[in-house]
Each structure stands twice: as C-alpha cells, then as structure tokens.
Amino acid sequence: MSTARLPHQDPHRLRDAPDKTLEAAIGRALRAFRREQGTTVVELSAATGLSTGMLSKIENGQTSPSLTTLQALANALSVPLTAFFRGFEQSRAAVHTRAGEGAEAEREGTRANHHYTLLGHIGANTSGVIVEPYLITLTEASDTFRTFQHGGIETIYMLEGAVDYRHGDRIYPLRPGDTLFFDADAPHGPETLVELPARFLSIISYPQERGSPSR
C-alpha cells in the first residue's frame, strides 16, 4: 500500500458555531481582538473615546454600533473593518439531486451515446472554487474519442464496467472502486472501453474566476 502525506485539514472538524445576529458577531470579534492584543476595556475606551459602558454593550451584542464607531475600533486594534463581520452567519448553498433527476448535459467534445448527467451545480460562492459533478455512462453504442484538456483538477471514481483511461502518456486501468485524481490540463480520456456498460463519476473543480472548462 502506497503512503501519502495526509491532508492538514480535518474533514470532521467543527467550526465555531456562527453567530445568528450581526450584533453578536461584531461583539464576539471585538472581544477576541481586544483579548488577543492584551488590551483592557479601559485602555480601548481611552484609545477610541467610547465609554466603557458602550464598549461592554458592543461586546455583549446589546447594541448595533455605527460604521464610525466600528472604524474607530478597527483603527485602535489595527484590524480591517471587515474583520468584525466574519463570524456572521451566511447562507450556504446545497443541491440535492434525487436518483434519475440529474440534468442531461451536452459538453463540448462529447460523442454520441456518451451520457453526461450533471448531478448539481453551485455558482459563485465563498470558497472561490467551482465544482461540477457528472455521472458519465458509456454504452455499447459509445465510441472512444480523442483526449481532451481543460483547466482545474478532476477526480474519476469508477462505478461499473471497465475502461483503460489515458492521462498524458500513461494508461490507467479503471475498475469498479478505482479512483483517478489528476491535473485536467494534461490530455485525458477513455482509451479503451474494456467492459460495457461503464459508469463513473467525474468531479471537476476549478477556480471561480475562470470560465467553465470545455470537455
């Protein structure tokens, strides 16, 4: 069994619960920045001209500070104004696609009888990454095709059948349960259809600022 460096990110780690109100998020951030810098409420009051009572209310989420007040606090603590809003709960998109309900997709370069089913799509998002998951089905009527290239990273997970898959100058035999994870900028695609029908998941990810990759 080959060894690989484990990712630094724990996929099961829970982030701190997001604050449900903007006032609470600002207060929590203010208290955290102040304590990190070892600044007392009295010292922050002197630096900003705000009363200790007002600072206490802000830290406890009991009042909504004006932008002028927030700017004064940001200057005193040497943090960007936007840092006070990072803990505010934001909506996160999720797409649930039931079995058989994926959208049939025609991709550039797709051959006849190669079925691409888009399993979900989230556009602009806070991660800065676009992910396109496809279920690809190759049938008896499918033909092999020229390799294609596009930006981003692609992951293939074999579900059924067998194909020999080209990536660059290497051929990888893919059987049910096999995974191929690769830089999609290199020429890639099914080289030989070994056992049909063949089905596999193809998950493509690429930076949000770039256009959708052509296939």
C-alpha positions in Angstrom: 0.0 0.0 0.0 1.5 3.3 -1.0 1.9 6.0 1.6 1.0 9.7 1.0 1.1 12.8 3.1 -2.2 13.2 4.9 -4.0 16.5 4.4 -3.7 19.1 7.1 -7.4 19.8 7.2 -9.6 17.6 9.3 -12.8 16.9 7.3 -14.7 16.2 10.5 -13.6 19.3 12.4 -16.4 21.5 13.5 -16.0 25.2 13.1 -17.2 27.5 15.9 -21.0 28.0 15.6 -21.7 31.1 13.5 -23.5 34.0 15.2 -27.1 34.4 14.2 -27.2 38.2 14.6 -24.8 40.8 13.3 -24.5 42.5 16.7 -23.4 39.2 18.3 -20.8 38.6 15.5 -19.3 42.1 16.0 -19.3 41.8 19.7 -17.6 38.4 19.7 -15.0 39.6 17.2 -14.3 42.8 19.2 -13.7 40.9 22.4 -11.5 38.4 20.7 -9.3 41.1 19.0 -9.0 43.0 22.3 -8.0 40.0 24.3 -5.5 38.8 21.7 -3.7 42.1 22.0 -3.9 42.2 25.8 -6.0 45.4 25.7 -8.4 46.2 28.6 -11.8 47.8 28.1 -10.5 50.9 29.9 -7.5 51.2 27.5 -9.7 50.7 24.5 -12.0 53.3 25.8 -9.2 55.8 26.1 -7.9 55.0 22.5 -11.3 55.4 20.9 -13.2 57.9 23.0 -16.0 55.4 23.6 -17.3 54.9 27.1 -16.6 51.6 28.9 -20.3 51.1 29.1 -20.7 51.4 25.3 -17.8 49.0 24.7 -19.4 46.5 27.1 -22.7 46.7 25.2 -21.0 46.2 21.9 -19.0 43.2 23.1 -22.2 41.6 24.5 -24.1 42.2 21.3 -26.6 44.5 23.0 -26.3 47.4 20.6 -25.6 48.0 16.9 -22.5 50.2 16.5 -22.3 52.7 13.7 -19.7 52.4 11.0 -17.9 55.4 12.5 -17.7 53.5 15.8 -16.5 50.4 14.1 -13.9 52.3 12.1 -12.6 53.8 15.4 -12.4 50.3 16.9 -10.7 48.9 13.8 -8.1 51.7 13.9 -7.4 51.2 17.6 -7.0 47.5 17.3 -5.1 47.6 13.9 -7.6 45.3 12.2 -9.6 45.8 8.9 -13.1 47.0 9.4 -14.4 43.8 7.6 -12.9 41.6 10.3 -15.8 42.4 12.6 -18.3 40.7 10.2 -16.5 37.4 9.6 -18.4 35.5 12.3 -21.9 36.5 11.0 -23.9 33.5 9.7 -24.1 33.4 5.9 -26.3 31.3 3.8 -24.6 28.2 2.3 -26.0 26.6 -0.8 -26.7 22.9 -1.1 -28.1 21.0 -4.1 -29.9 17.7 -3.6 -30.4 15.7 -6.7 -32.6 12.6 -6.4 -31.8 9.4 -8.3 -32.6 9.8 -12.0 -33.2 13.6 -11.8 -29.8 14.9 -12.9 -29.7 17.3 -15.8 -28.5 15.8 -19.1 -25.6 17.9 -20.2 -24.0 18.3 -23.6 -20.3 19.1 -23.2 -18.1 20.3 -26.0 -16.3 17.3 -27.4 -19.0 14.8 -26.2 -19.5 11.9 -28.6 -22.9 10.3 -29.4 -24.2 7.9 -26.8 -21.8 9.2 -24.1 -24.3 10.4 -21.5 -23.2 13.2 -19.2 -25.6 13.8 -16.2 -24.8 16.9 -14.2 -25.5 16.0 -10.6 -25.6 19.5 -9.2 -24.1 23.0 -9.6 -23.3 25.9 -7.3 -22.2 29.1 -8.9 -20.5 32.0 -7.2 -19.7 31.0 -3.6 -17.4 32.0 -0.7 -14.9 29.1 -1.3 -13.7 30.6 -4.6 -14.0 27.2 -6.3 -16.5 25.8 -8.8 -17.2 22.1 -8.7 -19.0 20.2 -11.4 -20.0 16.6 -10.6 -21.0 14.4 -13.5 -22.3 10.8 -13.8 -20.9 9.6 -17.1 -22.3 6.5 -18.8 -20.6 4.7 -21.8 -22.8 2.2 -23.6 -22.3 -0.4 -26.3 -23.0 2.3 -28.8 -20.4 4.6 -27.4 -17.2 5.1 -29.2 -13.8 6.1 -27.9 -12.8 9.7 -28.5 -9.8 11.9 -28.8 -8.4 13.1 -25.4 -9.4 16.5 -24.2 -7.9 19.1 -21.9 -9.3 21.7 -19.6 -8.3 23.7 -16.6 -8.7 22.5 -13.0 -8.5 19.2 -11.1 -10.5 16.2 -12.0 -11.4 13.1 -9.9 -12.8 9.9 -11.5 -14.5 7.2 -9.4 -15.3 4.0 -11.3 -18.8 2.6 -10.5 -19.4 -0.1 -13.2 -17.7 -1.7 -16.1 -14.1 -1.2 -17.0 -12.1 1.3 -19.1 -8.5 2.0 -19.7 -8.1 5.7 -19.1 -5.4 7.8 -20.6 -3.8 10.7 -18.7 -0.8 12.3 -20.5 1.4 9.5 -21.7 0.1 6.9 -19.2 -2.8 4.4 -19.3 -4.6 3.6 -16.1 -6.9 0.5 -15.9 -10.1 1.6 -14.1 -12.3 -1.0 -12.5 -15.2 -0.6 -10.0 -14.0 1.1 -6.9 -10.9 2.6 -8.5 -10.1 6.3 -8.3 -8.1 8.5 -10.6 -7.2 12.0 -9.4 -5.4 14.3 -11.9 -4.4 17.6 -13.3 -7.0 18.1 -16.1 -4.7 20.3 -18.1 -3.0 17.2 -19.4 -4.6 15.3 -22.3 -7.0 12.7 -20.8 -10.0 10.5 -21.7 -11.1 6.8 -22.1 -8.5 5.0 -24.3 -10.1 1.6 -24.4 -13.7 0.5 -23.4 -12.9 -2.8 -21.8 -16.3 -3.8 -20.3 -19.6 -2.1 -21.1 -21.8 -0.5 -20.0 -19.3 1.6 -18.0 -20.3 4.3 -15.5 -18.1 6.6 -13.5 -18.3 9.8 -11.5 -16.3 12.7 -12.9 -15.8 15.6 -10.5 -14.2 18.7 -11.9 -13.1 21.6 -9.8 -11.5 24.9 -11.0 -11.1 28.5 -9.7 -14.2 30.6 -9.6 -12.8 33.4 -11.7 -12.1 31.2 -14.7 -14.7 30.1 -17.2 -16.3 26.7 -17.2 -13.9 24.1 -18.7 -14.7 22.7 -22.1 -15.0 18.9 -22.5 
